[in-house]
Amino acid sequence: MVALKEFRDAHMIIATLYVLGPARRVAQITGEGTKPESGPYAELGDGKEPLKGTGGTNLVRFLKDTRNRTNEAIIP
């Protein structure tokens, strides 16, 4: 279960680098105003709403919740 938590942590980093970052840069250029809630790109621009995943969910919140639920399921 610890390995799964580490995977979730790595997934957050990868999503930030390769999904949130590029989306943020495009939004800045086009003026769309999409802004991630947290991470290294949270303070960029003046976005009004968080990035959405393909299912329409708040991407950052979904990934964090999944990671946190995985961590809570670890039996000490």
N, C-alpha and C positions, 0 to 999 in steps of 0.2 A: 504494500500500500504506500510505503514511503517513496518507492520508485514512481508510482503514479502521480504523487504530489509533486515530485521533482519534474516530471513530464509537464504537468499543468503550469508550473513556474516557467519552464522553458517555452511553452506554447504562448504564454503571455508576452514574453520578450520577443518572440518571433512575430506575433501578431502586431505588436507595437512597431517593430522595425519595418515590416513588409506590407502591412495593411493600413494601420493608423497613420504612420508617417507619410506615405505617399498620398493617402486620401486628404490629409491635412494640407499638404503642399498644393495639391490640385485645387482644393477649396480656397486657399489663399489667392491663387492665381485667378481663378474664375469668380471669386467673390461670393461663392455659394454659402459660406458661413457654417460649414459642418465642423464641429469641434469635439475631440475626444474628451471624456470626463477627467481622465488622469493620465499619468505617464509623462514622458518627456515632451510631448506635443500639446499638453493640456493648456499651456499658457499662450500658445500661438494664436494669433488672429482674434476675431471677435465673434466666433461662431455662436449660433443660437441653440443648436440641438446636438446631442451626441451622435456619433456614428452608428449606423444600423447594420446589423448582420444580414445575411441573405434571407433569413426568415423574418426580418423586420424587428428583431430584438435589439436592444441596446448592447452593442458588442462588448464594450469594456465591462459593463455590469454582469453580463452573461458569463464571460470568462472568469471574472473574479469570484462570482457566486459558485461556479463549478469547482474552481480551485479550493475555495473555502469549505465546500461540502465534502470534497475529497479529504481535506486535512482533518475535518471533524470525524470522519469515518475511521481514521487510523486508531487502532487499538493499541494502547501503550504496553 
